[in-house]
């Protein structure tokens, strides 16, 4: 039985790494990894008797809040007039429930932070190389003046949209910084150079992206890494740089064509947000529930949307507000907004001190992304849930020594 249990633990680790690697791709391409990960976890619940790991502490509050946010649509549903968007909206929120359950039951002792940070980095580089050398081709990459457009078009076809792809790459930048910051002295020169080279490649790809938010966030992150490392050594210089950073970010961003005034004025999100504001006006305190809110939003959006947008997206069953905060207020009013903000900010308090700054960077990236997409309750929900596990519960092998020399899986038994 022990050998079988150990085999399941190793398979669950493998499936978790596979799942992490798959998150850079379109959702249909993730399905085998999702099935392996959650299927093996379901078996592990019984082989490890995970119900014995349930503890009530400050980290449990985060997962209770995730359960609550998932439950809100069911609480509102009896009071809604429509239900046509209810089930498709719930389907998008299932990862909230799934990862809240994993957070409560725990992960096995084989899971280490380094495995998953390096998975983000390696998978980012593999995706970039795959697109550059196999889909665009070396010859086109060197000689074709439209190489950037070819790269972005190939990414859309073979990997994912710029929103997911860029977010994944930004998490990789944070991973590289954290590894170098925690292990600089113990790493050999060639490993340091490899990580720095990987960071340069990833940032270069973000800089040619057709997405604005991911590129802008990458600039903010790179400057933040620099300021933090300088501040650790020379606090006054770090403060001065922090004051100058907004001007530097604006200066760099202004050189990107998609920040041009004409591009911004044609941004579809402007009329998407306009429609959301109109829905919010009618009930900003309590909201409307997920189905009623979506029906009202669809009617308001139709007033403002362009003909081109309507044609391009007519086959999509549910079009959201492309803003997590507005979407949540439409659905659940102030309760929804407060819950979203709590789910983002509470992990900063709940994590151990040695990964707090990394958590701040990850949360800041997610909160910034939420201005331009529905991060928790749509496309990014599995990424959000998995990052919560990574930040709050995964054993941090970048600490010098685990306290009490323990490597058990209980959330507060091992010190992460």
C-alpha positions as CSV (number, residue, x, y, z in Angstrom):
1,X,0.0,0.0,0.0
2,X,2.9,2.4,0.8
3,X,4.5,1.8,-2.6
4,X,1.1,2.4,-4.3
5,X,0.6,5.6,-2.3
6,X,4.1,6.8,-3.1
7,X,3.5,6.1,-6.8
8,X,0.4,8.2,-6.7
9,X,2.3,11.0,-5.0
10,X,4.9,11.0,-7.8
11,X,2.3,10.8,-10.5
12,X,0.4,13.7,-8.9
13,X,3.7,15.7,-8.9
14,X,4.3,14.9,-12.6
15,X,0.7,15.8,-13.5
16,X,1.0,19.1,-11.6
17,X,4.1,20.0,-13.6
18,X,2.4,19.0,-16.8
19,X,-0.6,21.1,-15.8
20,X,1.6,24.1,-15.0
21,X,3.3,23.7,-18.4
22,X,-0.1,23.5,-20.2
23,X,-1.4,26.8,-18.8
24,X,0.3,28.8,-21.6
25,X,-2.0,27.1,-24.2
26,X,-5.5,27.5,-25.4
27,X,-8.0,25.8,-23.1
28,X,-8.8,22.8,-25.4
29,X,-5.0,22.0,-25.4
30,X,-5.0,22.0,-21.6
31,X,-7.7,19.3,-21.2
32,X,-5.4,16.2,-21.0
33,X,-3.3,17.9,-18.4
34,X,-6.4,19.0,-16.4
35,X,-7.8,15.5,-16.5
36,X,-4.5,14.0,-15.3
37,X,-4.0,16.5,-12.6
38,X,-7.5,16.5,-11.1
39,X,-7.9,12.7,-11.7
40,X,-4.7,11.9,-9.8
41,X,-5.6,14.4,-7.1
42,X,-8.9,12.7,-6.6
43,X,-7.2,9.3,-6.1
44,X,-4.7,10.9,-3.7
45,X,-7.4,12.3,-1.5
46,X,-8.2,8.7,-0.5
47,X,-4.6,7.2,-0.6
48,X,-3.3,10.1,1.6
49,X,-6.5,10.5,3.6
50,X,-6.3,14.2,3.0
51,X,-9.3,15.0,5.1
52,X,-7.0,14.6,8.1
53,X,-4.9,17.6,6.9
54,X,-7.8,20.1,7.2
55,X,-6.8,22.9,9.6
56,X,-8.3,26.2,10.3
57,X,-5.8,29.1,10.2
58,X,-5.2,32.3,8.3
59,X,-4.6,30.6,5.0
60,X,-7.9,28.8,5.3
61,X,-9.6,32.2,5.2
62,X,-8.4,32.6,1.6
63,X,-10.0,29.3,0.5
64,X,-13.2,30.0,2.4
65,X,-13.4,33.3,0.5
66,X,-12.9,31.4,-2.8
67,X,-15.7,29.0,-1.8
68,X,-17.9,32.1,-1.0
69,X,-17.2,33.8,-4.3
70,X,-18.0,30.5,-6.2
71,X,-21.2,30.2,-4.1
72,X,-22.5,33.8,-4.8
73,X,-24.1,32.9,-8.1
74,X,-26.1,30.2,-6.4
75,X,-27.2,32.5,-3.7
76,X,-28.4,35.1,-6.2
77,X,-29.9,32.6,-8.7
78,X,-33.4,32.2,-7.0
79,X,-33.8,36.0,-7.3
80,X,-32.9,36.3,-11.0
81,X,-35.4,36.7,-13.8
82,X,-33.3,34.8,-16.3
83,X,-31.0,31.7,-16.3
84,X,-29.7,31.5,-19.9
85,X,-26.2,32.5,-18.9
86,X,-26.1,30.8,-15.5
87,X,-24.6,27.4,-16.4
88,X,-21.9,28.7,-18.9
89,X,-20.8,31.3,-16.3
90,X,-20.7,28.6,-13.5
91,X,-18.5,26.4,-15.8
92,X,-16.0,29.2,-16.0
93,X,-15.8,29.5,-12.2
94,X,-15.3,25.8,-11.4
95,X,-11.5,26.3,-10.9
96,X,-12.3,28.6,-8.0
97,X,-14.1,25.7,-6.2
98,X,-11.5,23.1,-7.3
99,X,-8.5,25.0,-6.1
100,X,-10.2,26.1,-2.9
101,X,-10.8,22.4,-2.2
102,X,-7.1,21.6,-2.9
103,X,-6.1,24.5,-0.6
104,X,-8.2,23.1,2.2
105,X,-7.1,19.4,1.8
106,X,-3.4,20.1,1.0
107,X,-0.8,19.0,-1.5
108,X,1.7,16.2,-1.0
109,X,5.2,16.6,0.4
110,X,6.9,16.1,-3.0
111,X,5.7,19.5,-4.3
112,X,8.5,22.1,-4.2
113,X,8.3,25.7,-5.3
114,X,11.4,25.4,-7.4
115,X,9.9,22.8,-9.7
116,X,7.0,25.0,-10.7
117,X,8.9,28.3,-11.0
118,X,11.3,26.6,-13.3
119,X,8.4,25.0,-15.2
120,X,7.0,28.5,-16.0
121,X,10.5,29.6,-17.2
122,X,11.3,26.6,-19.3
123,X,7.8,26.4,-20.8
124,X,8.0,30.1,-21.8
125,X,11.3,29.5,-23.5
126,X,10.1,26.4,-25.3
127,X,6.9,28.2,-26.5
128,X,9.0,31.1,-27.8
129,X,11.5,28.7,-29.6
130,X,8.7,26.6,-31.0
131,X,7.0,29.7,-32.5
132,X,10.2,31.3,-33.7
133,X,12.0,28.3,-35.3
134,X,9.2,25.9,-36.2
135,X,6.2,28.1,-37.0
136,X,7.8,31.3,-38.3
137,X,11.0,29.7,-39.4
138,X,14.6,31.0,-39.0
139,X,14.7,32.4,-42.6
140,X,11.6,34.4,-42.1
141,X,12.7,35.5,-38.7
142,X,15.9,37.0,-40.2
143,X,14.8,38.3,-43.5
144,X,11.1,38.9,-43.5
145,X,10.3,42.6,-42.5
146,X,6.9,41.3,-41.2
147,X,8.6,38.9,-38.7
148,X,6.9,40.4,-35.7
149,X,3.4,40.1,-37.2
150,X,4.2,36.5,-38.3
151,X,5.3,35.7,-34.7
152,X,2.2,37.1,-33.2
153,X,-0.1,35.4,-35.7
154,X,1.6,32.1,-35.1
155,X,1.2,32.5,-31.4
156,X,-2.5,33.1,-31.7
157,X,-2.9,30.0,-33.9
158,X,-0.6,27.6,-32.1
159,X,-0.3,28.7,-28.5
160,X,-2.8,31.3,-27.0
161,X,-4.0,34.9,-27.0
162,X,-1.6,37.6,-26.1
163,X,-3.4,38.0,-22.7
164,X,-2.7,34.5,-21.4
165,X,0.7,34.2,-23.2
166,X,2.0,37.6,-21.8
167,X,0.7,36.9,-18.3
168,X,2.4,33.5,-18.3
169,X,5.6,35.2,-19.5
170,X,5.4,37.8,-16.8
171,X,5.0,35.1,-14.1
172,X,8.2,33.6,-15.6
173,X,10.0,37.0,-15.2
174,X,8.9,37.0,-11.5
175,X,10.1,33.4,-11.1
176,X,13.6,34.3,-12.5
177,X,13.9,37.3,-10.3
178,X,12.9,35.3,-7.2
179,X,15.3,32.5,-7.9
180,X,18.2,34.9,-8.6
181,X,17.4,37.0,-5.6
182,X,17.2,34.0,-3.2
183,X,20.0,32.0,-4.6
184,X,22.5,34.4,-6.2
185,X,25.5,33.5,-4.1
186,X,24.9,29.7,-4.4
187,X,24.4,29.6,-8.2
188,X,27.3,29.1,-10.5
189,X,28.2,31.8,-13.0
190,X,26.8,29.9,-16.0
191,X,23.5,29.2,-14.2
192,X,23.2,32.9,-13.3
193,X,24.0,33.8,-16.9
194,X,21.4,31.3,-18.2
195,X,18.6,32.8,-16.0
196,X,19.6,36.4,-17.0
197,X,19.6,35.3,-20.7
198,X,16.2,33.7,-20.3
199,X,14.9,36.9,-18.7
200,X,16.2,38.9,-21.6
201,X,14.6,36.6,-24.2
202,X,11.2,36.7,-22.4
203,X,11.3,40.4,-22.0
204,X,12.2,40.9,-25.6
205,X,9.2,38.8,-26.7
206,X,6.9,40.8,-24.4
207,X,8.2,44.0,-26.0
208,X,7.1,42.9,-29.5
209,X,3.7,41.6,-28.4
210,X,0.5,43.0,-29.9
211,X,-0.8,43.3,-26.4
212,X,-0.4,46.5,-24.4
213,X,-1.1,45.4,-20.9
214,X,1.4,42.5,-20.8
215,X,4.2,44.6,-22.2
216,X,3.4,47.5,-19.8
217,X,3.4,45.1,-16.9
218,X,6.7,43.6,-17.9
219,X,8.3,47.1,-17.9
220,X,6.8,47.8,-14.4
221,X,8.1,44.4,-13.2
222,X,11.7,44.9,-14.5
223,X,12.0,48.3,-12.9
224,X,10.5,47.0,-9.7
225,X,13.1,44.2,-9.5
226,X,15.8,46.7,-10.1
227,X,14.5,49.1,-7.5
228,X,13.9,46.4,-4.9
229,X,17.4,45.0,-5.3
230,X,19.0,48.5,-5.1
231,X,16.8,49.4,-2.1
232,X,18.0,46.3,-0.2
233,X,21.5,47.6,-0.5
234,X,21.1,51.4,-0.8
235,X,17.7,52.5,0.5
236,X,18.0,56.2,-0.5
237,X,18.9,55.4,-4.1
238,X,16.1,52.9,-4.2
239,X,13.6,55.5,-3.1
240,X,14.8,58.1,-5.7
241,X,14.5,55.4,-8.4
242,X,11.0,54.6,-7.3
243,X,10.0,58.2,-7.8
244,X,11.5,58.3,-11.3
245,X,10.0,54.9,-12.4
246,X,6.6,56.2,-13.5
247,X,8.3,58.6,-15.9
248,X,10.6,55.9,-17.2
249,X,7.6,53.5,-17.8
250,X,5.6,56.1,-19.6
251,X,8.7,57.0,-21.7
252,X,9.3,53.4,-22.8
253,X,5.6,52.6,-23.4
254,X,5.1,55.7,-25.6
255,X,7.5,54.2,-28.2
256,X,5.1,51.2,-28.7
257,X,2.8,51.8,-31.6
258,X,-0.3,50.3,-29.9
259,X,0.0,53.1,-27.3
260,X,-0.6,55.6,-30.0
261,X,-3.7,57.8,-29.5
262,X,-5.4,56.5,-32.7
263,X,-5.0,52.9,-31.5
264,X,-6.3,53.7,-28.0
265,X,-9.3,55.5,-29.4
266,X,-10.2,52.3,-31.4
267,X,-9.9,50.0,-28.4
268,X,-13.0,47.8,-28.1
269,X,-12.7,47.8,-24.3
270,X,-13.8,51.4,-24.2
271,X,-17.4,50.6,-25.4
272,X,-17.3,47.3,-23.4
273,X,-16.6,49.2,-20.2
274,X,-19.2,51.9,-21.2
275,X,-21.9,49.2,-21.4
276,X,-20.8,47.7,-18.0
277,X,-21.1,51.1,-16.3
278,X,-24.6,51.5,-17.7
279,X,-25.6,48.1,-16.1
280,X,-23.9,49.0,-12.8
281,X,-25.8,52.3,-12.5
282,X,-29.1,50.5,-12.1
283,X,-28.0,48.5,-9.0
284,X,-24.5,49.3,-7.8
285,X,-25.0,48.0,-4.3
286,X,-26.3,44.5,-4.8
287,X,-25.8,43.8,-8.5
288,X,-28.0,41.6,-10.6
289,X,-26.7,38.0,-10.5
290,X,-24.6,36.4,-13.2
291,X,-27.4,35.7,-15.7
292,X,-29.5,38.9,-15.4
293,X,-26.3,41.0,-15.4
294,X,-25.1,39.3,-18.6
295,X,-28.4,39.8,-20.3
296,X,-28.5,43.5,-19.4
297,X,-24.9,43.9,-20.4
298,X,-25.4,42.2,-23.8
299,X,-28.2,44.7,-24.5
300,X,-26.1,47.7,-23.4
301,X,-23.0,46.5,-25.2
302,X,-25.0,46.2,-28.5
303,X,-25.8,49.9,-28.3
304,X,-22.2,50.9,-28.3
305,X,-20.3,48.1,-30.1
306,X,-18.9,48.6,-33.6
307,X,-20.2,46.5,-36.6
308,X,-16.7,45.0,-37.0
309,X,-16.7,43.8,-33.3
310,X,-20.1,42.4,-33.7
311,X,-19.1,40.4,-36.7
312,X,-15.9,39.1,-35.2
313,X,-17.4,37.9,-32.0
314,X,-20.9,36.8,-33.0
315,X,-20.1,33.1,-32.6
316,X,-19.0,33.6,-28.9
317,X,-21.7,32.6,-26.5
318,X,-20.7,34.9,-23.6
319,X,-18.9,38.2,-24.0
320,X,-17.9,39.7,-20.7
321,X,-16.8,43.2,-19.7
322,X,-13.1,42.5,-20.1
323,X,-12.6,43.9,-16.6
324,X,-12.9,41.7,-13.5
325,X,-13.9,44.6,-11.2
326,X,-16.7,45.9,-13.4
327,X,-17.9,42.3,-14.1
328,X,-18.1,41.6,-10.4
329,X,-19.9,44.8,-9.6
330,X,-22.5,44.1,-12.4
331,X,-23.1,40.7,-10.9
332,X,-22.8,41.1,-7.2
333,X,-22.5,44.9,-6.5
334,X,-20.2,46.1,-3.7
335,X,-20.1,42.5,-2.3
336,X,-18.6,41.3,-5.5
337,X,-16.0,44.0,-5.7
338,X,-15.0,43.6,-2.0
339,X,-14.7,39.8,-2.4
340,X,-12.4,40.2,-5.5
341,X,-10.2,42.7,-3.7
342,X,-10.0,40.5,-0.7
343,X,-9.1,37.4,-2.8
344,X,-6.3,39.4,-4.4
345,X,-4.9,41.2,-1.3
346,X,-5.3,38.7,1.5
347,X,-2.6,36.3,0.3
348,X,0.0,39.1,0.8
349,X,-0.8,38.9,4.5
350,X,-1.2,35.1,4.7
351,X,2.1,34.0,3.0
352,X,5.4,33.6,4.9
353,X,7.8,36.5,4.9
354,X,10.3,34.9,2.6
355,X,8.0,34.8,-0.4
356,X,6.0,37.9,0.4
357,X,7.6,40.2,-2.1
358,X,7.2,37.5,-4.8
359,X,3.6,37.3,-3.9
360,X,3.2,41.1,-4.1
361,X,4.6,41.0,-7.7
362,X,2.3,38.1,-8.7
363,X,-0.8,39.8,-7.1
364,X,0.1,43.1,-8.7
365,X,0.3,41.4,-12.1
366,X,-3.0,39.7,-11.6
367,X,-4.7,42.9,-10.4
368,X,-3.3,44.9,-13.3
369,X,-4.5,42.1,-15.7
370,X,-7.9,42.3,-14.2
371,X,-8.3,45.8,-15.5
372,X,-8.3,44.4,-19.0
373,X,-9.8,41.0,-18.7
374,X,-12.0,38.9,-16.3
375,X,-9.2,37.2,-14.4
376,X,-10.8,35.1,-11.6
377,X,-14.1,34.1,-13.2
378,X,-13.2,33.4,-16.8
379,X,-10.2,32.6,-19.0
380,X,-7.6,33.0,-16.2
381,X,-9.5,31.2,-13.4
382,X,-7.3,28.1,-13.4
383,X,-4.1,30.2,-13.4
384,X,-5.4,32.3,-10.5
385,X,-6.3,29.1,-8.5
386,X,-3.0,27.5,-9.2
387,X,-1.0,30.6,-8.3
388,X,-2.8,30.6,-4.9
389,X,-1.5,27.1,-4.2
390,X,2.0,28.1,-5.4
391,X,2.1,31.2,-3.1
392,X,0.3,29.9,0.0
393,X,1.0,26.2,0.3
394,X,3.8,24.9,-1.8
395,X,6.9,24.0,0.2
396,X,9.5,26.7,-0.3
397,X,12.8,25.0,-1.0
398,X,14.4,28.4,-1.6
399,X,14.4,28.9,2.2
400,X,17.7,27.9,3.7
401,X,16.3,25.2,6.0
402,X,12.7,24.1,6.7
403,X,12.0,24.5,10.3
404,X,11.9,21.4,12.5
405,X,13.3,19.5,9.5
406,X,9.8,18.5,8.5
407,X,8.5,18.0,5.0
408,X,4.9,17.0,5.7
409,X,2.0,18.4,3.8
410,X,-0.1,20.0,6.5
411,X,-0.4,23.7,5.8
412,X,1.0,24.9,9.1
413,X,3.0,21.8,10.1
414,X,5.7,22.6,7.6
415,X,7.1,26.2,7.6
416,X,7.1,27.5,4.1
